[in-house]
Amino acid sequence: MKKIGVISAILEEPNLCQKEFNDVISNFKGIIKGRMGIPFEEEGLAVISLTVVGDLNDINSLTGKLGNIQHVLVKTAISKKEL
């Protein structure tokens, strides 16, 4: 069963972790339906929101891999409704 979710990520040191972050999400491009990124260059931060549609295992796998990247904070909201 597929679900819709939103993965929010804060990159606290974008220069150090953005490449690894992008590499991980490129491996999940099949479930990512949208991406919005807002750089806060003066503060040395970036905020990224990913809209995903997929199996719960795939969404959780993506969230876990992103959360294991140093300098990245991740939270996920997943709909209760199944598609």
Phi and psi restraints in degrees (value plus and minus 20) as a CYANA .aco file:
   2 LYS   PHI    -114.0   -74.0
   2 LYS   PSI     129.3   169.3
   3 LYS   PHI    -153.2  -113.2
   3 LYS   PSI     140.3   180.3
   4 ILE   PHI    -121.6   -81.6
   4 ILE   PSI     117.7   157.7
   5 GLY   PHI    -163.4  -123.4
   5 GLY   PSI     144.2   184.2
   6 VAL   PHI    -146.8  -106.8
   6 VAL   PSI     105.2   145.2
   7 ILE   PHI    -127.1   -87.1
   7 ILE   PSI     101.4   141.4
   8 SER   PHI    -124.9   -84.9
   8 SER   PSI     113.3   153.3
   9 ALA   PHI    -154.4  -114.4
   9 ALA   PSI     117.5   157.5
  10 ILE   PHI    -134.1   -94.1
  10 ILE   PSI     101.5   141.5
  11 LEU   PHI    -117.2   -77.2
  11 LEU   PSI      90.0   130.0
  12 GLU   PHI     -99.6   -59.6
  12 GLU   PSI     -41.3    -1.3
  13 GLU   PHI    -157.4  -117.4
  13 GLU   PSI      54.6    94.6
  14 PRO   PHI     -73.8   -33.8
  14 PRO   PSI     -56.5   -16.5
  15 ASN   PHI     -82.4   -42.4
  15 ASN   PSI     -47.5    -7.5
  16 LEU   PHI    -112.3   -72.3
  16 LEU   PSI     -45.6    -5.6
  17 CYS   PHI    -143.5  -103.5
  17 CYS   PSI     -25.6    14.4
  18 GLN   PHI     -85.5   -45.5
  18 GLN   PSI     -58.3   -18.3
  19 LYS   PHI     -84.0   -44.0
  19 LYS   PSI     -66.4   -26.4
  20 GLU   PHI     -83.5   -43.5
  20 GLU   PSI     -60.2   -20.2
  21 PHE   PHI     -78.4   -38.4
  21 PHE   PSI     -69.2   -29.2
  22 ASN   PHI     -85.1   -45.1
  22 ASN   PSI     -56.2   -16.2
  23 ASP   PHI     -82.4   -42.4
  23 ASP   PSI     -62.2   -22.2
  24 VAL   PHI     -85.3   -45.3
  24 VAL   PSI     -68.3   -28.3
  25 ILE   PHI     -89.0   -49.0
  25 ILE   PSI     -45.7    -5.7
  26 SER   PHI     -86.5   -46.5
  26 SER   PSI     -47.5    -7.5
  27 ASN   PHI     -93.9   -53.9
  27 ASN   PSI     -32.5     7.5
  28 PHE   PHI    -136.9   -96.9
  28 PHE   PSI       3.6    43.6
  29 LYS   PHI     -80.6   -40.6
  29 LYS   PSI     -40.3    -0.3
  30 GLY   PHI     -88.4   -48.4
  30 GLY   PSI     -45.8    -5.8
  31 ILE   PHI    -125.4   -85.4
  31 ILE   PSI     -30.5     9.5
  32 ILE   PHI    -106.7   -66.7
  32 ILE   PSI      99.6   139.6
  33 LYS   PHI    -122.5   -82.5
  33 LYS   PSI     -38.0     2.0
  34 GLY   PHI    -181.7  -141.7
  34 GLY   PSI     131.8   171.8
  35 ARG   PHI    -163.7  -123.7
  35 ARG   PSI     113.9   153.9
  36 MET   PHI    -151.3  -111.3
  36 MET   PSI     108.1   148.1
  37 GLY   PHI    -145.0  -105.0
  37 GLY   PSI     117.3   157.3
  38 ILE   PHI    -146.3  -106.3
  38 ILE   PSI      93.2   133.2
  39 PRO   PHI    -102.3   -62.3
  39 PRO   PSI     120.0   160.0
  40 PHE   PHI    -138.2   -98.2
  40 PHE   PSI      56.9    96.9
  41 GLU   PHI     -81.9   -41.9
  41 GLU   PSI     -61.8   -21.8
  42 GLU   PHI     -84.5   -44.5
  42 GLU   PSI     -53.2   -13.2
  43 GLU   PHI    -108.4   -68.4
  43 GLU   PSI     -30.3     9.7
  44 GLY   PHI      52.4    92.4
  44 GLY   PSI      15.5    55.5
  45 LEU   PHI    -150.9  -110.9
  45 LEU   PSI     141.0   181.0
  46 ALA   PHI    -160.9  -120.9
  46 ALA   PSI     121.1   161.1
  47 VAL   PHI    -136.0   -96.0
  47 VAL   PSI     107.0   147.0
  48 ILE   PHI    -147.8  -107.8
  48 ILE   PSI     114.9   154.9
  49 SER   PHI    -139.8   -99.8
  49 SER   PSI     107.9   147.9
  50 LEU   PHI    -136.3   -96.3
  50 LEU   PSI     109.0   149.0
  51 THR   PHI    -117.4   -77.4
  51 THR   PSI     105.4   145.4
  52 VAL   PHI    -145.2  -105.2
  52 VAL   PSI     129.2   169.2
  53 VAL   PHI    -154.5  -114.5
  53 VAL   PSI      97.7   137.7
  54 GLY   PHI     159.8   199.8
  54 GLY   PSI    -195.6  -155.6
  55 ASP   PHI     -86.7   -46.7
  55 ASP   PSI     128.6   168.6
  56 LEU   PHI     -77.1   -37.1
  56 LEU   PSI     -58.7   -18.7
  57 ASN   PHI     -82.0   -42.0
  57 ASN   PSI     -61.2   -21.2
  58 ASP   PHI     -87.6   -47.6
  58 ASP   PSI     -62.5   -22.5
  59 ILE   PHI     -83.2   -43.2
  59 ILE   PSI     -65.2   -25.2
  60 ASN   PHI     -85.3   -45.3
  60 ASN   PSI     -56.6   -16.6
  61 SER   PHI     -83.9   -43.9
  61 SER   PSI     -65.3   -25.3
  62 LEU   PHI     -81.5   -41.5
  62 LEU   PSI     -66.8   -26.8
  63 THR   PHI     -79.1   -39.1
  63 THR   PSI     -63.6   -23.6
  64 GLY   PHI     -84.0   -44.0
  64 GLY   PSI     -63.9   -23.9
  65 LYS   PHI     -84.9   -44.9
  65 LYS   PSI     -59.9   -19.9
  66 LEU   PHI     -87.1   -47.1
  66 LEU   PSI     -59.8   -19.8
  67 GLY   PHI     -87.7   -47.7
  67 GLY   PSI     -40.6    -0.6
  68 ASN   PHI    -104.7   -64.7
  68 ASN   PSI     -26.1    13.9
  69 ILE   PHI     -99.4   -59.4
  69 ILE   PSI     111.3   151.3
  70 GLN   PHI     -82.9   -42.9
  70 GLN   PSI     118.7   158.7
  71 HIS   PHI      56.4    96.4
  71 HIS   PSI      -6.6    33.4
  72 VAL   PHI    -138.3   -98.3
  72 VAL   PSI     108.1   148.1
  73 LEU   PHI    -129.1   -89.1
  73 LEU   PSI     112.8   152.8
  74 VAL   PHI    -152.1  -112.1
  74 VAL   PSI     120.4   160.4
  75 LYS   PHI    -157.1  -117.1
  75 LYS   PSI     127.3   167.3
  76 THR   PHI    -151.3  -111.3
  76 THR   PSI     118.6   158.6
  77 ALA   PHI    -138.6   -98.6
  77 ALA   PSI     108.8   148.8
  78 ILE   PHI    -143.9  -103.9
  78 ILE   PSI     116.0   156.0
  79 SER   PHI     -86.2   -46.2
  79 SER   PSI     129.4   169.4
  80 LYS   PHI     -99.0   -59.0
  80 LYS   PSI     -47.0    -7.0
  81 LYS   PHI     -95.4   -55.4
  81 LYS   PSI     116.0   156.0
  82 GLU   PHI    -115.5   -75.5
  82 GLU   PSI     127.3   167.3
